[in-house]
Amino acid sequence: MSSTDSSHFKPLSLPPPLSERYITSSASELSFHILEAGAKGNPLILLVHGFPELGYSWRKCMPGLAKAGYYTVAVDQRGYGRTTGWDTSSFDEVDLGTFSVSNLVRDLVVLVHALGYRQVDCIVGHDFGSVTASLCALTRPDFFHKVVLMSHPFKGSPTLPFDVSSRTESTPKRDIHHDLANLPNPRKHYKWYYSTRDANTEMASSDGLREFLRGYFYLKSADWAGNNPRPLDAWTAEELAKMPLYYIMPLNSGMRESVEKELDSGVNKSQRWLSDAELEV
């Protein structure tokens, strides 16, 4: 099942020179919600958000890019925000194939054509948006001319098992989830958790959602003293366990409880860069 009606959304309160609109194309089932700034006809910069974010997350970056001479567009990706037409079925019935990376790339190619452009001067991705942006640049370098990745590295092209036709034995792959669960203080990886039914139930609940999101964004900010970004020595459970609880969660906790364990009185600092009205979006 899909949702296609965007008429129930109230207009966003946007700082100048930003505006919003909905874009449809016969080439896609989606109705794309976009924010835009700058003169159409100028070189196009396409901004792709991460999780849990929206095109709205780019609102403070867009005026400067427009002033620099770019037509700047931020889109709600498939599965997010006010873009509609994607599969909204239940956890057990949703067709995950519709959210494949090839579809995410195609979505943006369709959107750009619908906007009247045949190329993107630069695509910028943040967090999960960097996955989309990097694969756009990899699969269509003729179309996406430059790429910027923020907060998420490019891990290289997908690989396949190599030179295995004559092997009779293979080395078992280490199960990082098993290793994390067997630490003295058992943990689990947040990406694995977000793929579970429990996470779906937790994230779909509106109870306490604003407080959770404020805490979540605060813990990921430079305002939280517990953030100390640094390279890990290896992909092992012991090294991963050095990361904050919102990344490597307690084994028996959900994300809201994991965030609550780390919160301190500094959470109110986030009001300086994320007002209640902005969080409400």
C-alpha positions in Angstrom: 0.0 0.0 0.0 1.2 3.5 -0.6 0.2 7.0 0.5 0.0 9.7 -2.1 -2.1 12.5 -0.5 0.1 15.5 0.6 -2.8 17.9 1.0 -3.1 17.3 4.7 0.3 18.8 5.4 0.4 22.4 6.8 2.8 24.7 5.0 6.2 24.9 6.7 7.4 28.2 8.3 10.6 28.7 6.4 13.3 31.4 6.6 13.8 33.5 3.4 14.7 32.8 0.7 13.4 29.2 1.1 10.2 27.9 -0.3 8.6 24.5 -0.5 6.6 22.6 -3.1 5.6 19.2 -4.3 6.9 17.6 -7.5 5.3 14.8 -9.4 6.4 12.9 -12.5 4.8 10.2 -14.7 8.2 8.4 -14.3 7.7 7.8 -10.6 5.0 6.8 -8.1 6.3 9.4 -5.7 5.2 13.0 -4.9 8.5 14.6 -3.9 8.5 17.2 -1.2 11.3 19.7 -1.7 12.7 22.9 -0.3 14.4 25.2 -2.7 16.4 28.5 -2.7 18.2 30.4 -5.4 17.4 31.2 -9.0 16.3 28.3 -11.2 18.7 28.1 -14.1 21.7 28.5 -11.8 23.9 25.4 -11.3 22.0 22.8 -9.2 23.1 21.6 -5.8 21.0 18.7 -4.5 21.0 18.1 -0.7 20.2 14.6 0.6 19.4 14.2 4.3 20.2 11.3 6.7 18.3 9.5 9.5 16.3 10.6 11.4 16.2 13.8 9.3 14.3 15.6 6.5 15.0 18.0 3.7 14.1 20.6 6.3 17.4 19.7 8.1 19.3 21.7 5.4 17.3 24.9 6.0 20.2 26.8 7.6 22.7 25.8 4.9 20.5 26.7 1.9 20.5 30.5 2.0 24.3 30.7 1.9 24.4 28.3 -1.1 21.8 30.3 -2.9 23.7 33.5 -2.2 26.8 31.8 -3.7 24.9 31.4 -7.0 23.4 28.0 -6.8 19.9 26.7 -7.3 19.7 24.7 -4.1 17.2 21.8 -3.6 16.7 19.7 -0.5 14.3 16.7 -0.9 12.6 14.4 1.6 13.9 11.0 0.5 11.6 8.0 -0.2 10.3 6.8 3.2 10.7 10.2 4.9 8.7 13.3 5.7 6.3 14.8 3.2 7.3 12.8 0.2 4.5 10.4 -0.4 3.7 7.4 -2.7 6.1 4.9 -1.1 5.1 1.6 0.6 3.6 2.3 4.0 2.6 -1.3 4.7 3.1 -2.9 8.1 6.5 -4.2 9.3 5.6 -7.7 8.1 4.1 -6.8 4.8 6.3 -3.9 3.5 8.2 -4.6 0.3 11.7 -3.7 1.2 12.8 -4.0 -2.4 11.1 -0.7 -3.1 13.7 1.0 -0.9 16.7 -0.5 -2.7 19.6 1.8 -3.3 19.0 1.6 -7.1 15.5 3.0 -6.4 16.9 5.8 -4.2 19.3 6.8 -7.1 16.5 6.6 -9.6 14.3 8.8 -7.4 16.8 11.6 -7.6 17.4 11.3 -11.3 13.6 11.5 -11.9 13.3 14.5 -9.5 16.1 16.4 -11.3 14.6 15.8 -14.7 11.2 17.0 -13.3 12.9 20.2 -12.2 14.1 20.8 -15.7 17.8 19.9 -15.3 19.9 17.3 -17.1 22.8 17.4 -14.6 23.6 18.1 -11.0 26.6 20.3 -10.3 27.0 18.8 -6.9 25.1 16.3 -4.7 25.7 16.6 -1.0 24.8 13.8 1.4 24.7 13.7 5.2 24.6 10.5 7.2 22.5 8.0 5.4 22.1 10.6 2.6 25.8 10.1 1.9 25.0 6.5 0.9 22.5 7.8 -1.6 24.8 10.6 -2.8 27.9 8.3 -3.2 25.9 5.7 -5.2 24.5 8.5 -7.4 28.0 9.7 -8.2 29.2 6.1 -8.7 26.4 4.9 -11.0 25.8 8.2 -12.9 29.0 10.2 -13.0 27.7 11.8 -16.3 24.8 13.2 -14.3 26.1 13.9 -10.8 29.3 15.9 -11.5 30.6 16.4 -7.9 29.8 14.8 -4.6 30.2 15.9 -1.0 29.8 13.3 1.9 29.2 14.4 5.5 29.4 12.2 8.6 29.5 9.0 6.5 32.5 7.6 4.5 32.2 6.0 1.2 33.0 2.3 1.8 33.7 1.4 -1.8 31.7 -0.3 -4.5 29.8 -3.4 -3.4 31.9 -6.6 -3.8 31.1 -10.2 -4.6 32.8 -13.4 -3.5 36.0 -13.6 -5.6 37.9 -16.7 -6.8 35.7 -19.2 -5.0 35.0 -21.7 -7.7 37.9 -24.0 -6.8 37.7 -23.7 -3.0 36.5 -26.6 -0.9 36.5 -24.8 2.4 35.9 -21.3 3.4 36.8 -19.4 6.6 33.7 -18.6 8.6 32.9 -14.9 8.8 33.1 -13.4 12.2 29.7 -12.5 13.6 30.1 -9.1 15.2 26.5 -9.2 16.6 27.3 -12.5 18.5 30.5 -11.0 19.8 28.8 -7.8 21.0 26.1 -9.9 22.8 28.7 -11.9 24.6 30.6 -9.0 26.1 30.7 -8.7 29.9 28.3 -5.8 29.4 26.3 -7.1 26.4 25.7 -4.7 23.6 24.2 -4.6 20.1 24.7 -2.4 17.0 22.2 0.3 16.4 21.8 -0.5 12.7 20.9 -4.1 13.5 18.4 -2.9 16.1 16.7 -0.5 13.6 16.0 -3.4 11.3 13.9 -5.2 14.0 10.2 -5.2 14.7 10.9 -3.8 18.2 12.5 -0.8 16.7 9.6 -0.3 14.3 7.2 -0.3 17.2 9.3 2.0 19.3 9.9 4.6 16.5 6.2 4.6 15.4 5.0 5.6 18.8 4.4 9.4 19.3 4.5 9.2 23.1 7.5 11.1 24.3 8.8 11.4 20.7 9.8 15.1 21.0 11.7 14.5 24.2 13.5 11.5 22.7 14.4 13.3 19.5 15.8 16.4 21.4 17.9 14.1 23.5 19.0 12.1 20.4 20.1 15.1 18.5 21.8 16.6 21.6 23.9 13.4 22.1 25.1 13.6 18.5 26.1 17.2 18.8 29.3 19.0 19.9 27.4 20.2 22.9 27.4 16.8 24.6 30.7 16.4 26.5 30.6 12.6 26.0 31.3 12.9 22.3 35.0 12.1 21.6 35.2 11.1 17.9 38.4 9.0 17.2 39.4 6.1 15.1 38.9 2.6 16.4 41.7 0.1 16.3 39.7 -2.7 14.8 36.3 -4.0 13.9 35.9 -6.0 17.1 33.2 -6.0 19.8 35.7 -4.7 22.3 36.5 -1.7 20.2 32.9 -1.0 19.1 31.9 -1.0 22.8 33.9 2.2 23.3 31.3 4.0 21.2 28.3 5.9 22.8 25.2 3.9 23.7 23.2 5.5 20.9 25.6 3.6 18.5 26.4 0.4 20.4 23.3 -0.1 22.5 22.8 -2.1 25.7 21.6 -5.5 24.5 18.3 -5.4 26.2 17.4 -1.7 25.7 15.6 0.1 23.0 16.9 3.3 21.5 14.9 5.6 23.7 16.2 3.9 26.9 19.7 4.0 25.5 19.5 7.7 24.9 18.0 8.3 28.3 21.0 6.5 30.0 23.4 9.1 28.4 21.4 12.3 28.9 22.5 15.1 31.3 21.3 18.6 32.2 23.1 20.0 29.1 20.3 18.8 26.9 18.8 22.3 27.1 21.8 23.7 25.2 20.2 22.2 22.1 17.6 25.0 22.2 20.2 27.3 20.8 20.3 25.4 17.5 17.0 23.5 17.5 13.9 25.3 18.8 10.8 23.6 19.9 9.0 24.9 16.7 11.8 23.4 14.5 11.7 20.1 16.3 7.9 20.0 15.8 8.5 19.7 12.1 
